[in-house]
Amino acid sequence: MAAEWTEDNTRIITELFVEQVRLGNRPNTHLTPAAYEEVARKFKMLTSNEYKQSQLKNKWDKLKGEYGIFKRLKMQTGGGWNLEKNTVTQDAEWWKKAKKDIPGCGKFKKQGLRNEENLKIMFEDITSDGTDHWNPTSGVPPPSSEALADAMNVDDIQDLDNEDTEMQPSPGNAGASTSVKRLGKFVHEGSRKPKTAMVMQEQITRIADVAVQSQSSFESFIRADDASSVKIVMDAVIECGANEGSDEHYIATELFAKKDLREIFMHMSVGSHLAWLCRKYDHKYPK
């Protein structure tokens, strides 16, 4: 039968999904097959609707997409927010541009995301708003704020503001530039008067040098992040002898939904992995 997702059915399914996430049954971006079966069983009890695992997975994917879109939309408000409707308060011109920048956001023009708290539990740690991730194909990674501070003599800078300031276009000036960056001005230590453009160019060059020098440290950071990912950890589980279908592999799928446990596992010696998983299984499921 075709899935019928009324508001009540959607609320119920998100509550059941959240229950499985809290039980640790989401080892990566989706629930385990057993978790989907449990959701389907309880959903049938509550609604009399019997859905296949594929239908539940499709609903999960759709909800994840909607949460990601709404998360990006909330980052772009630039001002008005309607608390009653839980969505952006902006004019038609703003929404016209937003629909191009964030495909699919138009559905939230009159009413915000429903069941947002449940969706946050389901997807927050596996959904990006695009503001805190470096794209490896974009070239040299950005330097850290500490590195920038070392490159620039901050004692010689007056009124430094290194944040991008978003300027929302007014209805009568929709074509105007929407980004302004103020870098402050460099001044002499004694006279506090502006230096020449040459000095500013030298400082900018020093910042670029720091960015290049920081590449290796950023690559190390990204490698460390990958090491704690579910895929890497579960590969390590297989390598230590915990084959799929074993008790040790099963307990790993439960434990490693939590990032801190993944990190602990990856910091252990390889030779201790299997024994640790055995103890974890025996502790949770004593014979």
C-alpha positions as CSV (number, residue, x, y, z in Angstrom):
1,M,0.0,0.0,0.0
2,A,1.1,3.6,-0.6
3,A,2.4,5.4,2.5
4,E,0.0,8.0,3.8
5,W,1.9,10.6,5.8
6,T,-0.7,12.8,7.6
7,E,0.5,15.3,10.2
8,D,-0.3,12.8,13.0
9,N,1.4,9.9,11.2
10,T,4.5,12.0,10.6
11,R,4.6,13.0,14.3
12,I,4.3,9.4,15.4
13,I,6.9,8.1,13.0
14,T,9.4,10.8,14.2
15,E,8.8,9.8,17.8
16,L,9.5,6.2,17.0
17,F,12.6,7.1,15.0
18,V,13.8,9.2,18.0
19,E,13.3,6.2,20.3
20,Q,15.6,4.1,18.1
21,V,18.2,6.8,17.9
22,R,18.3,7.1,21.6
23,L,18.7,3.3,21.9
24,G,21.9,3.6,19.8
25,N,20.4,2.0,16.7
26,R,21.6,4.5,14.2
27,P,25.2,3.5,13.6
28,N,25.7,5.9,10.7
29,T,23.2,8.0,8.7
30,H,20.3,5.5,8.9
31,L,18.8,3.1,11.4
32,T,19.7,-0.5,11.5
33,P,17.4,-3.0,9.7
34,A,16.3,-4.4,13.0
35,A,15.4,-0.8,14.2
36,Y,13.3,-0.2,11.1
37,E,11.5,-3.5,11.8
38,E,10.8,-2.4,15.3
39,V,9.5,1.0,14.1
40,A,7.3,-0.7,11.6
41,R,5.8,-3.0,14.3
42,K,5.0,-0.1,16.7
43,F,3.8,2.1,13.9
44,K,1.3,-0.5,12.9
45,M,0.1,-0.9,16.5
46,L,-0.5,2.9,16.8
47,T,-1.9,3.7,13.4
48,S,-3.1,0.3,11.9
49,N,-0.8,1.2,8.9
50,E,1.6,-1.5,7.8
51,Y,4.6,-0.1,5.9
52,K,7.6,-1.8,4.5
53,Q,11.2,-1.0,5.6
54,S,11.8,0.7,2.2
55,Q,8.9,3.1,2.8
56,L,10.1,4.0,6.3
57,K,13.6,4.6,4.9
58,N,12.2,6.8,2.2
59,K,10.4,8.8,4.9
60,W,13.6,9.0,6.9
61,D,15.5,10.4,3.9
62,K,12.8,12.9,3.1
63,L,12.7,14.2,6.7
64,K,16.5,14.4,6.7
65,G,16.4,16.5,3.6
66,E,13.7,18.8,5.0
67,Y,15.7,19.3,8.2
68,G,18.8,20.2,6.3
69,I,16.9,22.7,4.1
70,F,15.3,24.3,7.1
71,K,18.6,24.4,9.0
72,R,20.2,26.4,6.1
73,L,17.1,28.6,5.9
74,K,17.4,29.6,9.6
75,M,21.0,30.6,9.0
76,Q,19.9,33.0,6.2
77,T,17.2,35.0,8.0
78,G,19.1,38.2,8.4
79,G,16.4,39.6,10.6
80,G,12.7,38.8,10.9
81,W,11.4,35.6,12.4
82,N,7.8,34.7,13.0
83,L,7.7,32.8,16.3
84,E,4.1,31.8,15.8
85,K,4.7,30.2,12.4
86,N,8.3,29.3,13.2
87,T,9.6,30.6,9.9
88,V,11.3,33.6,8.3
89,T,9.5,37.0,8.0
90,Q,10.8,38.5,4.7
91,D,9.4,40.1,1.6
92,A,8.7,38.4,-1.7
93,E,12.0,39.5,-3.3
94,W,14.0,37.9,-0.4
95,W,12.1,34.6,-0.8
96,K,12.6,34.7,-4.6
97,K,16.4,34.7,-4.0
98,A,16.2,32.2,-1.2
99,K,14.4,29.7,-3.3
100,K,17.3,29.8,-5.8
101,D,20.0,29.6,-3.1
102,I,18.3,26.9,-1.1
103,P,16.1,24.7,-3.3
104,G,13.1,23.4,-1.6
105,C,12.8,26.1,1.1
106,G,9.7,27.6,-0.4
107,K,7.5,25.1,1.4
108,F,8.5,26.8,4.7
109,K,7.3,30.3,3.6
110,K,4.0,30.0,5.4
111,Q,4.8,27.4,8.0
112,G,8.1,26.3,9.5
113,L,9.4,22.8,10.0
114,R,7.0,20.5,12.0
115,N,8.4,18.1,14.6
116,E,11.6,20.1,14.7
117,E,12.7,18.9,18.1
118,N,12.4,15.3,17.1
119,L,14.2,15.9,13.8
120,K,17.0,17.6,15.6
121,I,17.6,14.5,17.7
122,M,17.5,12.4,14.6
123,F,19.7,14.4,12.3
124,E,21.6,17.3,14.0
125,D,25.0,15.5,14.2
126,I,24.8,14.1,10.7
127,T,23.4,17.2,8.9
128,S,25.5,20.3,7.9
129,D,24.3,23.8,7.3
130,G,27.4,24.3,5.2
131,T,29.0,27.0,7.4
132,D,31.5,24.9,9.4
133,H,33.0,22.5,6.9
134,W,36.0,23.0,4.6
135,N,35.7,21.6,1.1
136,P,38.9,19.6,0.3
137,T,38.6,20.6,-3.4
138,S,38.6,24.3,-2.6
139,G,42.4,24.5,-2.3
140,V,44.4,25.6,0.7
141,P,42.4,25.2,3.9
142,P,41.7,28.3,5.9
143,P,44.2,29.1,8.7
144,S,43.1,29.0,12.3
145,S,42.2,32.3,14.2
146,E,45.3,31.8,16.3
147,A,47.5,31.5,13.2
148,L,46.0,34.7,11.8
149,A,46.6,36.5,15.1
150,D,50.3,35.5,15.0
151,A,50.6,36.6,11.3
152,M,49.1,40.1,12.0
153,N,50.4,42.4,14.6
154,V,47.1,43.0,16.3
155,D,48.6,45.7,18.5
156,D,49.0,47.9,15.4
157,I,45.4,47.5,14.2
158,Q,42.7,49.8,15.2
159,D,39.0,48.8,15.2
160,L,39.6,45.4,13.7
161,D,36.5,43.6,12.5
162,N,37.4,40.4,10.6
163,E,33.8,39.1,10.3
164,D,31.8,39.2,7.1
165,T,28.7,41.4,7.6
166,E,25.7,40.4,5.6
167,M,23.7,43.3,4.3
168,Q,20.1,42.4,3.3
169,P,19.0,44.3,0.2
170,S,16.1,46.6,0.7
171,P,13.1,46.4,-1.7
172,G,14.3,49.5,-3.6
173,N,17.9,48.3,-3.8
174,A,17.7,44.6,-4.6
175,G,20.7,44.6,-6.9
176,A,23.1,46.1,-4.5
177,S,26.0,44.1,-3.2
178,T,25.2,41.9,-0.2
179,S,28.6,41.5,1.4
180,V,30.8,44.0,3.1
181,K,34.1,43.3,4.9
182,R,35.9,45.8,7.2
183,L,39.5,45.0,7.9
184,G,40.4,48.1,10.0
185,K,43.4,50.3,9.4
186,F,47.1,49.9,10.4
187,V,48.7,52.7,12.4
188,H,52.1,53.5,13.8
189,E,52.9,52.6,17.3
190,G,53.8,56.1,18.3
191,S,51.8,58.4,16.2
192,R,48.8,56.1,15.7
193,K,48.5,57.4,12.1
194,P,47.6,55.2,9.1
195,K,50.5,53.4,7.4
196,T,51.0,53.1,3.7
197,A,49.2,50.6,1.5
198,M,52.5,48.8,1.1
199,V,52.4,47.8,4.8
200,M,48.9,46.5,4.5
201,Q,50.0,44.4,1.5
202,E,52.9,43.0,3.5
203,Q,50.5,41.9,6.3
204,I,48.1,40.3,3.7
205,T,51.1,38.4,2.3
206,R,52.0,37.2,5.7
207,I,48.4,35.9,6.2
208,A,48.6,34.0,3.0
209,D,51.9,32.4,4.1
210,V,50.4,31.3,7.3
211,A,47.5,29.7,5.4
212,V,49.9,27.6,3.3
213,Q,52.0,26.6,6.3
214,S,48.8,25.6,8.1
215,Q,47.8,23.1,5.4
216,S,49.6,20.1,7.0
217,S,48.1,20.8,10.4
218,F,44.6,21.0,9.0
219,E,45.1,17.8,7.1
220,S,46.0,16.2,10.4
221,F,42.8,17.5,11.9
222,I,40.7,16.1,9.1
223,R,42.5,12.7,9.4
224,A,41.7,12.7,13.1
225,D,38.0,13.4,12.3
226,D,37.9,10.6,9.8
227,A,39.4,8.2,12.3
228,S,36.4,8.7,14.6
229,S,33.9,8.2,11.8
230,V,31.6,5.3,11.9
231,K,32.9,3.8,8.6
232,I,36.5,3.8,9.8
233,V,35.6,2.4,13.3
234,M,33.4,-0.4,11.8
235,D,36.2,-1.3,9.5
236,A,38.5,-1.6,12.5
237,V,35.9,-3.8,14.2
238,I,36.0,-6.2,11.2
239,E,39.8,-6.2,11.2
240,C,40.0,-7.1,14.9
241,G,38.0,-10.3,14.2
242,A,34.5,-9.2,15.0
243,N,32.8,-10.5,11.9
244,E,29.3,-9.5,10.9
245,G,26.8,-11.6,12.7
246,S,29.0,-12.1,15.7
247,D,28.1,-10.8,19.2
248,E,31.1,-8.5,19.1
249,H,30.0,-6.9,15.8
250,Y,26.4,-6.5,17.1
251,I,27.5,-4.6,20.2
252,A,29.8,-2.4,18.1
253,T,26.8,-1.3,16.1
254,E,25.1,-0.2,19.3
255,L,28.1,1.4,21.0
256,F,29.5,3.4,18.1
257,A,26.5,5.5,17.4
258,K,28.1,7.6,20.1
259,K,31.1,9.6,19.0
260,D,33.0,9.5,22.3
261,L,32.9,5.7,22.3
262,R,34.2,5.7,18.7
263,E,37.1,7.9,19.8
264,I,37.9,5.7,22.8
265,F,38.0,2.6,20.6
266,M,40.3,4.2,18.0
267,H,42.7,5.3,20.7
268,M,43.0,1.7,22.1
269,S,45.7,-0.6,20.9
270,V,44.6,-2.8,18.0
271,G,45.3,-6.0,20.0
272,S,42.8,-5.0,22.7
273,H,39.8,-4.2,20.4
274,L,38.2,-7.7,20.3
275,A,38.6,-8.3,24.1
276,W,37.0,-4.9,24.8
277,L,34.0,-5.6,22.6
278,C,33.6,-9.0,24.3
279,R,33.5,-7.4,27.7
280,K,31.0,-4.8,26.5
281,Y,28.7,-7.5,25.1
282,D,28.9,-9.6,28.3
283,H,28.3,-6.6,30.5
284,K,25.1,-5.6,28.6
285,Y,23.9,-9.1,27.9
286,P,25.0,-11.3,30.8
287,K,24.5,-15.0,30.3
